[in-house]
Structures are given as C-alpha cells and as structure tokens.
Amino acid sequence: MTNQESKKALVLVADGTEEMEAVTTTDVLRRAQLDVTIAGFSLENANYAKCSRGVMIVPDIAFSSISDFDVYDVIVIPGGLNGAETLSSSKKIQDLLVSAYNKGKIVAAICAGPLAIKMARINLGGEITSHPVIKERLEGYNYREDNVVVHNKVITSRGPGTSLLFGLTIVEQLLGEAKRNEVSSPMMLASPL
C-alpha cells in the first residue's frame, strides 16, 4: 500500500541528538504527510531532549510509553555522537531495530546513528555510510562515502548537511519518486538533491 496516510515514522531522540538531523528529517517526512512520532529515550529531563547544540526538542511521547512498535513503517535514528551512543547501547533499541528490519520495515540512521545499526547487527556485510568520525567503528559493513546509501531496507547518511537528502530518500523509499519530487519542488533546493 502506498497511501501516505497509512505510513508512520518513529524518530528517536535522546540527550545529545543532533538537532538538525532530527528536525529536518521530521519536517521532510511531515511534508510528505507521513504520520511522524518523535519519541524521547532516556532523557535527563523527561519533558525535552537537550540536543548537541543546546536546542531543546519536546518529544511527542516517551519511548517507554509506546505499546505497539509494529505500526511504524520506518524507524529513524538521528546522529549526534552522545545521542547516538545512548540509543545504540540500549538493548531495547537494538531489539526494536532487529524486529523492524526482520519485518521488512525501513531502518534509517544518519551521522553517528549507524552505530545503532551496527550494535543491532542488522544488514551485516551490507552497504552503509556515516559521519567520517565513526567510520572505523563500522567494521563488518561495506563502507561507502556517498551522501545517502540505501541497501536492504537500511538507509544511512553522512551528517547535518545531508539531512534533506536523507529525509527525501526515506520519502522515496516509502512513497515513491513522484512523492519525493512533490515534496522537494516547493522547498526551493539550491541544487538538486
């Protein structure tokens, strides 16, 4: 089914999450009319995530309050090294990613977020990218330096500057190229992404 009303995305945030990656991705997905839920994970202050540059993001829900993860078609892990390490080291997050991947759902991670893919041991040997600072930590994968890499329902990207492309790629993978073009056109991108 390609009806966007039926598509749901879960964006995970923790203290130290990279705000551009979380917000830009969420914005692009909502422009595509996806139902996006931002879930806060292991937050020092339960009301907000204090991001890597001090921006506060108020999640829609606490991760621990979600009762059914099967409703989500894509799980998004933003970067920001501290946030990504918090998410990737959690057994609950690892189990969520394994379950989503095994059910054919999309797992998407940007910047340091691919650490969660590595810790969950999904798509081992597959193609992956990340921010260069964690490249050496992604042994066991075929590392690429493309801005976005799509392989076996896993989407990875490089960093804040590739957030728009990352979001648009998720839209394309879920809803097709026509929907991606519909979303990107009014955004007046400086160059084609």
C-alpha positions in Angstrom: 0.0 0.0 0.0 1.5 3.4 -1.0 -1.2 5.6 0.6 0.8 8.0 2.7 -2.0 8.2 5.3 -1.1 4.6 6.2 2.6 5.3 6.6 4.1 6.0 10.0 7.6 7.0 11.1 9.2 6.9 14.5 12.1 9.4 15.1 14.1 8.7 18.3 15.8 11.4 20.2 18.0 11.4 23.3 20.1 14.0 25.1 22.9 14.8 22.7 20.9 14.1 19.5 21.9 16.3 16.5 19.0 18.7 16.2 19.3 19.4 12.5 19.1 15.8 11.7 16.1 15.1 13.9 14.2 18.2 13.0 15.0 18.3 9.2 14.2 14.7 8.8 10.9 15.0 10.7 10.0 18.1 8.7 10.6 16.4 5.4 8.6 13.4 6.4 5.7 15.5 7.6 5.7 17.5 4.4 5.1 14.1 2.7 2.1 13.7 5.0 3.6 10.8 7.0 2.4 10.4 10.5 5.6 11.1 12.4 6.1 10.4 16.1 9.1 11.8 17.9 9.9 9.6 20.9 12.2 10.6 23.7 14.6 8.0 25.0 16.3 8.0 28.4 16.1 11.8 28.9 17.6 13.6 31.9 14.6 15.9 31.9 11.5 13.9 30.9 10.0 16.9 29.1 12.7 17.5 26.5 15.8 16.3 24.8 18.8 18.6 25.2 20.4 18.3 21.8 24.0 18.5 20.8 24.0 22.3 20.2 21.7 23.1 23.1 18.4 23.1 21.2 15.6 21.6 23.2 13.2 19.2 21.5 9.9 18.3 23.2 9.1 14.7 22.1 5.6 13.6 21.3 5.9 10.7 23.6 8.3 8.8 25.8 9.8 5.7 24.2 8.7 3.7 27.2 5.1 4.7 26.7 4.8 3.2 23.2 2.9 -0.1 23.3 3.0 -1.1 19.7 6.1 -0.6 17.5 4.7 -2.6 14.7 2.6 0.3 13.5 5.8 2.1 12.3 7.0 1.7 8.7 10.3 3.4 9.4 12.5 3.8 12.5 14.8 6.9 12.3 18.0 7.2 14.4 19.5 10.8 14.2 23.1 11.3 14.9 24.9 13.5 17.4 27.5 11.2 19.0 26.2 11.3 22.5 22.6 10.8 21.5 23.6 8.0 19.0 25.7 6.2 21.7 22.8 6.4 24.1 20.4 4.9 21.6 22.8 2.3 20.1 23.9 1.0 23.5 20.3 0.2 24.6 19.1 -3.4 24.3 15.6 -2.1 23.8 16.6 0.0 20.8 18.7 -2.9 19.4 15.7 -5.3 19.7 13.4 -2.7 18.1 15.7 -2.3 15.1 16.1 -6.1 14.7 12.4 -6.6 14.8 11.7 -3.8 12.3 14.4 -5.0 10.0 13.2 -8.6 10.1 9.7 -7.5 9.3 10.8 -5.7 6.2 10.4 -2.2 7.6 12.9 0.6 6.9 15.6 1.4 9.4 17.2 4.8 8.7 20.2 6.3 10.5 22.3 9.4 9.9 25.7 10.7 11.1 26.6 8.7 14.2 23.2 7.0 14.1 24.5 4.0 12.1 26.2 2.9 15.4 22.7 1.6 16.3 22.6 -0.5 13.2 26.0 -1.9 14.0 25.0 -2.7 17.6 21.8 -4.4 16.4 23.9 -6.4 13.9 21.4 -5.8 11.1 22.4 -6.0 7.4 25.9 -7.1 8.3 28.1 -7.1 5.3 25.7 -4.6 3.6 26.5 -1.1 2.3 26.5 1.7 4.9 27.7 5.3 5.3 28.0 7.6 8.3 29.8 10.7 9.5 33.5 10.1 9.0 34.2 10.2 12.7 32.6 6.8 13.3 33.8 5.1 10.0 36.3 2.9 11.8 33.6 1.7 14.2 31.5 0.2 11.4 33.7 -2.8 10.5 31.7 -5.7 9.1 30.0 -3.4 6.6 30.8 -2.3 3.1 31.5 1.4 3.9 30.6 4.0 1.2 31.2 7.7 1.2 28.0 8.6 -0.7 25.7 11.2 0.9 23.0 8.6 1.3 23.2 4.8 1.0 20.2 2.6 0.6 20.7 -1.2 1.0 18.3 -3.9 2.0 15.7 -1.5 3.6 18.5 0.2 5.5 19.1 3.9 4.7 22.2 5.7 6.1 23.5 9.2 5.6 26.5 11.4 6.5 25.6 14.3 8.7 23.6 17.5 9.2 24.3 18.8 5.7 22.8 15.6 4.1 19.6 15.7 6.3 17.4 17.0 3.5 18.6 14.3 1.1 18.2 11.7 3.9 14.6 12.7 4.5 13.8 12.8 0.8 15.3 9.4 0.4 13.1 8.0 3.1 10.1 9.6 1.4 11.0 8.0 -1.9 11.6 4.6 -0.4 8.2 4.7 1.4 6.0 6.5 -1.1 7.9 6.6 -4.5 9.8 9.1 -6.6 6.7 11.1 -7.6 6.0 11.9 -3.9 9.7 12.8 -3.3 9.5 15.2 -6.2 6.2 16.7 -5.0 7.8 17.3 -1.6 11.2 18.7 -2.8 9.9 21.0 -5.5 8.3 23.7 -3.3 11.3 23.5 -0.9 13.4 25.5 -3.5 16.5 23.5 -3.0 19.7 25.3 -4.0 20.8 22.3 -6.2 19.1 19.0 -7.0 19.4 16.5 -4.1 
